[in-house]
Amino acid sequence: MDIIVKYIDELLDKSTPERPMWNIEKIKAGKKSDWNYIDGCMIKAVLEMYAITKNDKYLKFADEFIDFRVKEDGTIDGYHVEKYNIDDVNAGKTLFELYDLTGKEKYRKAIDLVYSQVEKQPRTKEGNFWHKLIYPNQVWLDGLYMGQPFYMEYETRFNNKKNYKDIFNQFFNVYELLRDKETGLYYHAYDSSREMFWCDKETGLSKNFWLRALGWYSMALLDTLDKCDPAGYEEEYEKLKGIFNELMTSMLKFQDESGMWYQVVNMGGREKNYLETSGSSIMAYALLKGVRLGFLPAEYAESGKKAFDGICKRYLHEKDGSLSLGGICLVAGLGGKEMRDGTYEYYMSEPIVEDDAKGVGPFLLAYTELLRTQK
């Protein structure tokens, strides 16, 4: 396990707020980093490392990284509410913890700024948040992770649970609309307007089960439940717990003997399909944390551990004297100027990279859950 600490410390040592070594998209584009969900994933994981190890270097790093973006009046450099991009809410989750740990009033103000986006986020006719202003009427599984745990934490802490019903209903809509009854898996996205070229004109659904989207959704369920105070909402809470449990049970049917999962989950063994790190890391985290919180049967922890070990074995290796984590799908989406159509071939066409936070962040989260089991 020391090897993992060494790996994370190497990454942090080489990273600054403007050029984090784990934001491969920005590095490839030659751009400086801004407020984005990728850095949010990583800093959330760094804060979990602090929570479990109490090593101040992790808190110091996380605080300096977020402090760099957040101005004294609570405005955030590089964040624009009016884009209504649900991804941008994700990094807001770090603000709650940093506010508690540092007492910086600007973090509290920044929380309210991010919440102002949640309040105004456009919605589908069913009542779910649009994924982005540029993707109207679309619900992506990814978006539930980006937005709902933040929304739930805000409601629990600062808004007297006023919008709990809304949060639960958005999940229940996804259960009804995006879940495939046969496999228990969920399609990547849904177009409420049925207008996008990538969707089925009858159902509005995209074509495939993408691993990382299923992972984001698993974490969305788990982390939202974790931030919920169920008093007065016991029925909804139990229903959401059941949805999480059902999804984990369905995912286990597709776990490869290596412990990992395939990029397109239900097509293991098909040409070009590969065992993918980010989604497998998320599943390891969700299984381990789900057991720890008492949501899942105890024996599921073994599958979580097997997933984590499988990733280490296959993809964590030394390169030029430094450690590297490979097998990470850089990005996958639908529509946009790239005309991403959600076919099997599309998911195989996206770049596979090393050390991107979409893999490293969840990998680190899974590691912190393993540390908790040892404690």
VOGUVEX-430433 format. One record per residue (C-alpha): residue in three letters; z, y, x. Coordinates in steps of 0.001 Angstrom, whole numbers, plus 524288, in hexadecimal, padded with zeros to 5 digits. Layout:
% VOGUVEX-430433
ALAZYX ...
% end
This chain:
% VOGUVEX-430433
MET800008000080000 ASP801ED8092180B9B ILE7F335808CF80D06 ILE7F1D980F877FFBE VAL7FB6481A558035C LYS7F3BC81C2681006 TYR7E70C81D0080862 ILE7EC40827247FEBC ASP7F29682F488096B GLU7E5D682F7A81117 LEU7DE9A8348D80524 LEU7E8C783F1280264 ASP7E9418436381099 LYS7DA8E845F381086 SER7DA7D84D1580368 THR7DC1B85B417FF56 PRO7DB89861067F17F GLU7CDD6865FC7F43B ARG7C9148599A7FAA1 PRO7D05684D6E7F637 MET7CAD4841867FD1E TRP7CB4B839A37F080 ASN7C23C842677E87D ILE7B58E83BEF7ECA4 GLU7AD81842B57E20D LYS7B0E2850247E795 ILE7AF1E84B9B7F5A8 LYS7A19D845F77F290 ALA79DDE852AA7EBB9 GLY7A31585ABD7F727 LYS7ABE7862687EDF6 LYS7BA0A8669C7EEC3 SER7C340860317E539 ASP7C7CB867067D8CD TRP7D080863487CD3B ASN7CBBC855B77C976 TYR7D02E8489E7C42D ILE7CD86841587D0FC ASP7D77E849367D8AD GLY7E0698482C7CCD8 CYS7DFFB839477CDAF MET7E36A839987DC02 ILE7EE83843877DB22 LYS7F46183C167CFA6 ALA7F4A8830007D849 VAL7FA7B837AB7E3B0 LEU8054C83C5F7DA86 GLU807D982E467D692 MET8092A82B0C7E512 TYR8135B835C87E5F8 ALA81A6F830CB7D9DC ILE81BB1823177DF7E THR81DC9825EE7EE1B LYS82496833497ED32 ASN81D2C836C47F998 ASP81BED8459F7F972 LYS80E9F8459480014 TYR80877840E87F34D LEU80ECB84B807EB20 LYS80B70855CE7F543 PHE7FD36851807F572 ALA7FBFE8512E7E68E ASP802CB85E3D7E4D0 GLU7FA98865227EF26 PHE7EE1D85F537E99F ILE7F07D863DF7DB9A ASP7F749870947DF9A PHE7EAC0874547E6BC ARG7E36D874D07D9AB VAL7EDDA87A297D07A LYS7EFCC888DF7D0C2 GLU7FCD788F967CDE6 ASP7F8858932A7C015 GLY7F54E884E67BD3D THR7E687886437BE0A ILE7DFDC87B6A7C59D ASP7D55687DA57CFB6 GLY7C91C875FA7CBFA TYR7CDA7872977BE2E HIS7C674877EE7B242 VAL7CC06874E67A4CE GLU7BF63878F979E27 LYS7B7DE86D9A7A44D TYR7BFC8864BE79B56 ASN7BE8C859C87A535 ILE7C93484FE17A1FE ASP7C8BC84AF27B017 ASP7CEAD857E57B469 VAL7DB298553D7ACCD ASN7DE61849917B582 ALA7E33F8513F7C151 GLY7EC598586E7B7F3 LYS7F4F284C417B793 THR7F99384F417C562 LEU7FEF485C607C0C0 PHE809E7856837B88D GLU80F5984EF17C401 LEU80DA6859ED7CDB7 TYR8143C863697C466 ASP81FDD85A3C7C34E LEU8208E857F17D1EC THR81E50865C97D6DF GLY8225086E807CB6A LYS816758773A7CDFA GLU8147487F3B7C1BB LYS805E38804A7C450 TYR8048D871A87C1E9 ARG80AA0873537B478 LYS800EA87E317B177 ALA7F5A9875C97B652 ILE7FA0086AC47AD3A ASP7F8778742B7A1CA LEU7EAFE878317A689 VAL7E65986A097A6F6 TYR7EC82867B47999F SER7E4A48732179439 GLN7D87A86AF1796F7 VAL7DE2985F5978FA0 GLU7E0C486837783E6 LYS7D2BC86D1C78375 GLN7CB3F861017881D PRO7BFCF85EAC77EC3 ARG7C08485228776C8 THR7B7D3847E1770A1 LYS7B79B84683761E1 GLU7C18683B6876376 GLY7CAEA844C376A43 ASN7C9728406977869 PHE7C7C9849C1783D3 TRP7B9FA84B8E788D7 HIS7B8BF846C5796BE LYS7B326853DE79B31 LEU7AC9685FA579522 ILE79FF685AF379B89 TYR7A1E284D7D79532 PRO7A3BB85155786DE ASN7A8C18478177CD7 GLN7AB2683D657876F VAL7B78383591789DA TRP7B84482EA979706 LEU7C3298251979A54 ASP7C56C82CD27A6E6 GLY7C8F4838CC79EED LEU7D4B98325579894 TYR7DAEC830AB7A5E9 MET7D75B83E6E7AA1A GLY7DD318450479E26 GLN7E6BD83D2679605 PRO7F21D83A7979F74 PHE7F29A849167A293 TYR7F21384C5079408 MET7FCF38429379105 GLU805B78477F79BF2 TYR804198558679762 GLU8072D852047894B THR8133084A4478D65 ARG818AE8548E7966D PHE81496861A4790FF ASN80F328608678330 ASN818E88587877B72 LYS80EF784D5E77990 LYS80702855CF7702E ASN7FA1784F4077367 TYR7FE5F8412D77569 LYS7F69783CD776970 ASP7EA3E842BE76F3F ILE7EC0883B9177C22 PHE7EE6682E7A77587 ASN7E2C48307A76C6F GLN7D97F83337777B2 PHE7DD348260377D8E PHE7DC5381F1A7706E ASN7CE98824B876E6C VAL7CA6581F6577BA0 TYR7CFE18121E777F3 GLU7C7DD8121676B6A LEU7BB6A817D6770FF LEU7B9D18135477F27 ARG7BFFB805D977F72 ASP7B77C7F9BA77F5F LYS7BE467EFDC7768B GLU7B8597E41677D63 THR7BCEF7E6D878B55 GLY7C8057F06A788AF LEU7C1887F99979289 TYR7BD84807A978FC4 TYR7B04C80E14791A6 HIS7AFDC8194D79B61 ALA7ACDF823EE79173 TYR7A9E6827B078372 ASP7A1088325777E13 SER7A5F7836BB770DF SER7990083DAA76E18 ARG790AF8318E7718A GLU7875083AE577872 MET7886C8370D786C9 PHE77DAC82E9378C84 TRP787BD8254179246 CYS78E74821A278584 ASP78BE28178677B24 LYS786BD81F0076F56 GLU78ED1816AC765EE THR79BFC8166A76CEB GLY79B108222977620 LEU79FC8819747814C SER79B0D818AC78F4C LYS795EB80B9979423 ASN79FE6805E779D9E PHE7ADE8803467A1A9 TRP7AFF980B0F7AE30 LEU7BBE9806E67B5D9 ARG7C145814217B9E7 ALA7BFE9819A47AC1F LEU7C7DF80E207A717 GLY7D184810F57B1F3 TRP7D2CC81F557AE81 TYR7D4F781B727A061 SER7DF63811667A435 MET7E68E81BEC7ABEE ALA7E4D48257C7A0B5 LEU7EBD781C3179774 LEU7F66A818DC7A13D ASP7F955826907A641 THR7F90282C6C79894 LEU802D18223A793ED ASP80AFA8253279FF5 LYS80B92833CA79CB5 CYS80E968317878E4E ASP81BD98327D787D5 PRO819C2828F177C93 ALA8250382DAA773EE GLY81EE4830B1766BB TYR811DD82AA176AC5 GLU8161481C8C76C94 GLU80AE3816E47649C GLU8002681E2C76C05 TYR806BC81B55778F9 GLU8074980CB277631 LYS7F92580CBA771C4 LEU7F4D28137C77E52 LYS7FCC4809E378652 GLY7F5D97FED077F3A ILE7E896804BE78286 PHE7EC5780577790E6 ASN7F1597F789790E2 GLU7E5117F28F78A3C LEU7DC517F96A79412 MET7E3A57F3F079FD0 THR7E2D07E64179A1E SER7D41F7E7FD79811 MET7D2287ED277A5EA LEU7D9357E1687ABD9 LYS7CE9F7D8887A648 PHE7C4E57DF5B7AF3B GLN7CD317DFA77BBB2 ASP7C5CD7D9467C6D8 GLU7CC547CEC67CF2F SER7CCC77D8EC7DA28 GLY7D6397E0917D177 MET7CC657EB937CF5F TRP7C3357EF597C454 TYR7B4987F1ED7C42A GLN7AE2D7FF427C2D3 VAL7A8557FAEE7B5C9 VAL7B3ED7F31C7B132 ASN7ADE37E8477A916 MET7A2657E5567B216 GLY7A8DF7DF8C7BE2C GLY79F007D7C57C603 ARG7933D7DF8D7C140 GLU78A6C7E4807CC1E LYS78F317F10B7D2AF ASN79C197F13A7CB28 TYR7A7957F2CD7D488 LEU7B65E7F24B7D4FA GLU7BA668008B7D3F0 THR7C673806BB7DA01 SER7CA0A812597D172 GLY7CA2080B247C483 SER7D0DE7FF517CA78 SER7DB55808457D038 ILE7DD8380E9F7C309 MET7DEEF8013A7BCB8 ALA7E8D17FD4A7C732 TYR7F093809B17C451 ALA7EFC3807FE7B58A LEU7F4337F9C57B61A LEU7FF7C7FC5B7BF75 LYS804488089E7B8A0 GLY80221802947AB3D VAL80B277F7627AEEE ARG81524800A87B507 LEU815D9808CA7A890 GLY817627FC897A063 PHE80A567FE177994D LEU804277F1AF79EDA PRO808937E3937A0FB ALA80F637E1E77AE26 GLU805337D8497B336 TYR7FAA37E2D37B2B4 ALA800BA7E8B97BEF6 GLU7FB347DD407C6AB SER7ED6C7E0FB7C279 GLY7F0277EF027C69E LYS7F4DF7EAB37D3ED LYS7E9417E19C7D55C ALA7E0207ED017D28B PHE7E6A07F5987DCBF ASP7E65A7EACC7E708 GLY7D81F7E80D7E3E5 ILE7D4667F6437E641 CYS7DBB77F6A07F346 LYS7D54B7EA197F7A7 ARG7C7767EDF07F3F5 TYR7C6C77FC867F611 LEU7D1E3801FC7FE82 HIS7CD258013B80C89 GLU7CD898081E81987 LYS7C1F88105E81D8E ASP7C0F8818B9829F8 GLY7CFA58175E82C15 SER7D2DE81C3B81E59 LEU7D531814F7811B6 SER7CB85815B88069E LEU7CB38811467F866 GLY7BDAB80D4B7F3AE GLY7B72D808167E76D ILE7B92B8149A7DF79 CYS7AEE4818AC7D584 LEU7AD23827367D85F VAL7AA4282B997CA88 ALA7A489826CA7BDBA GLY7A1DC82E3B7B150 LEU7983C82FB17A634 GLY78D9E8399C7A36E GLY78D5A8460C7AB72 LYS781F284ABC7B397 GLU7817783D717BA48 MET77E2C837517ACFE ARG7884482C8E7AF15 ASP7854A8226A7A4AD GLY790F18192A7A59B THR788BC80D0F7A83E TYR78D58802427B147 GLU78358806F27BB55 TYR788FE814AC7BA8F TYR796DA810267BDED MET79158808A07C984 SER789DD814907CE68 GLU7956781D9D7D0FB PRO79A0681EBC7DF2C ILE7A504816187E44F VAL7ADC381DB27EDA3 GLU7BA3181CEE7F5A4 ASP7C6E1824A67F497 ASP7C3B282C187E81A ALA7CFD882FF17E063 LYS7CAAD829887D404 GLY7CDBD81CFE7DB61 VAL7D849821547E4E0 GLY7E0AA828287DA82 PRO7E1B981C3C7D190 PHE7E33B8134D7DD66 LEU7EED781B867E1AA LEU7F46681B8B7D3D2 ALA7F3A280CBB7D398 TYR7FA5F80C767E0D8 THR80599814E07DBB9 GLU8073F80B477D071 LEU80812800197DA31 LEU81273807BD7E1A3 ARG81A11809477D501 THR819E77FA987D2AE GLN81F937F88F7E054 LYS82A75802447DDA2 
% end
